[in-house]
Structures are given as structure tokens and as C-alpha cells.
Amino acid sequence: WQKMFSEGVNALVWMVDLLREYSPVNIRWVGGNHDKVLSYCATYVLHGYYRNCKDVMVDISPTPRKYIHYGVTLIGLSHGKEGKRIEHLMQQEQPEAWGDSLFREWHLGDLHHEEADEVGGVIIRRLPSITASDAWHTEKGYKSKRTAQAFVWDKEKGRQFVIDSNVII
């Protein structure tokens, strides 16, 4: 696990440094069900590593859900363990941002595959994962395309496009 952790942190630093060449970087820790402790530790390392950088913000707060209010868009981030309750949490937890937004989306992990549904004016988007299947997922027959996604947002027009980056081994 030590090598996995070290390599993971090195990959994160590499990615943040790459992205800093184009834009300020905002990192928000959202705990999962497989790696809640190590992902927090890795994010905490990033918090210390970039503590004096004005162009990198690292949110290590323990809240299970994070929000991004960007122009007319409100984005909720969660692992997705809330089930159907997720449909009503955004407007309850972020009433001012809800009222100021025209476009609202949840970005959820957990299931490791891409899907989207619109419920009550909110797009609930499950994001794919870049992780390979472990023994449990393979045994259960869970197979999905290994993909990372980047979303491009306009302050006045909302989401403009999605960039898929597929892992091909």
C-alpha cells in the first residue's frame, strides 16, 4: 500500500502541476467507499504541498458533499451513497446557490460507469472511473469502460462540452 500511495500522490502532483499551466486548480476531497482514509491522506498531502500557492486551492473539509457555484451553474459532488435522497439535497443544503442557478448537476462516483438522468430540474450524473476491475468486480461481472471526464462550463451558458479520456491498456 505504501508504494500505491506514493505513486498515487506523485501522479496527483504531476496532474496539478500540468493543470496549473492553464488555469487555477481547485481540489475538493470527496470520500469514497473503498479509499476514504488513503484518499483523505493523499488530499492532505496536496494541501500541505501547495499551501503557499495562490493558484491551487485544496478543500480537505470532512463534509460528504461539496458544491461548486460557477456563474449560472450549481454542481454537487458526492460519492453517491445517499441513494434517492440525493435528488433533494442540493436545494436543501444550498438554497441561495440553488436560487441563483439555471443549471444544476450532481457528479457522483460509486458505480464506476457513466449514466445520467434528470430529476426535478437536476441532472444526476454518474461518472465513469479509470480504475481497473478488482477481483470482486470481476467475480460479480461488473465491467465498464475506463474513462476520466473533464467538463467545460461557461459562466452564462452552463455546460458546453465534456472531454473523455479513455484508458487503453
Disulfide bonds with the S-S distance in Angstrom:
none
